[in-house]
Amino acid sequence: MKTILFDMDGVLVATERMHYEALNRVLDRAVGRTMDWGYYTQFIGSTTTFFWSTLDRDFGLNGQTDALHQAYTQQKIEFLKERGHTPVDGSPELVRALARRGYRMAVASSSPMYEITEVVTALGLDGCFEFLISGETVEHPKPAPDIFLQAAAHMGVQPEDCIVIEDSSNGVRAAKAAGMTCIALRNPDSGNQDLTPADIIIDALGDALHQIAGLTYLATDRLCLRPFTLDDAPALYELCSDPEVSRLTDWKPHESVQESEDVLRTVFMGTDTWAIVRGFDRRLIGAIGLMADPKRDNPHARMLGYWLATPYWGLGYATEAAKVVCAEAFEEMGVQLISAYYYADNTRSQRVLEKLGMRYEGRLRAASRTWDGRIFDEVCLSKSRTEYLQDCADAQGRTNE
């Protein structure tokens, strides 16, 4: 459940413009022709075999592809000697951050293996990846899913437990065809790629470092907490169309699967919000998240929010999920204080928060309005990191007695 598959060109290293320049230099010398950038972008994310067979057809290379490939490779080597490998902004930091958080990682690139090895070494990321996989070792190139399915098989994981980071239309389509979650980087150097099938689209790895590193899978004895994807829309609609679920919230019951999909895009995805799923059957049963507390001007404070579908009330799931999220926040995310608010007559939430060891702060009278206009008093509890660590030490002491 903690497996990340990286594309290389355009995700780890900025190579596409250099490849394009090298190719045009070789073509100009050999046949007196060059290609425009729009034509070149069809090859981004595909293999060398597809690349040269298409050029042979369109440029009338008349069997010169082997010689031109050698010349192209030599030209790239010369450029790299002059310019070195330039990482995509934020890529080394992202890989190292994920490695620190215990993610298993592999590179699954359409490039030849010697190029993959060279790039990973040049970026100082050798020890971060378990496998380096070239598209030249599979039968069908991207957008076929072969390379990602092979990567999952090598790592002994299921496709649905993998997250792919891609920058090309071919790569995104391959990831989704493999049944994997896909994060697409909108990289200007990769041309106008169609990334719409991706689950999440980001504009910069550096800016989104916390967002991506925050896609941590958390597990308890009975639950798995994972990022939401658009594939969750039908199940989310089934849960959130129940009026009882939204009775004590500020959102109205969902009226269509499309509305649930919109909520996924605008509220749940790309934030520190986890889908709560049962471990034994992976059934979606609710959501839990951390967000900025609008009542505190403190960048190190977070507000805890959660909900469960009605069939799963009273089974201890909310407490179980909240405990592991609070541990993640205090131990890994640098959070110094977690607050939580509940409507004054919501005794279920009150019991959950008390089981977390949260301290009573106060009651705000007539402070909150539900989606249908009802007004409630709001009760606030909170817990600091210092209190969390003390509670952990006390619990450990009791265990050792």
PyMOL commands that set and color helices and strands:
alter all, ss='L'
color gray80, all
select helices_A, chain A and resi 16-31+37-43+48-59+65-83+91-100+113-122+126-128+135-137+146-155+159-161+169-177+188-190+209-213+230-240+243-246+257-268+310-312+317-332+347-355+385-400
alter helices_A, ss='H'
color red, helices_A
select strands_A, chain A and resi 3-6+104-109+131-134+162-166+181-185+200-202+218-219+223-227+273-278+284-291+301-308+337-343+359-369+375-384
alter strands_A, ss='S'
color yellow, strands_A
deselect
rebuild
show_as cartoon
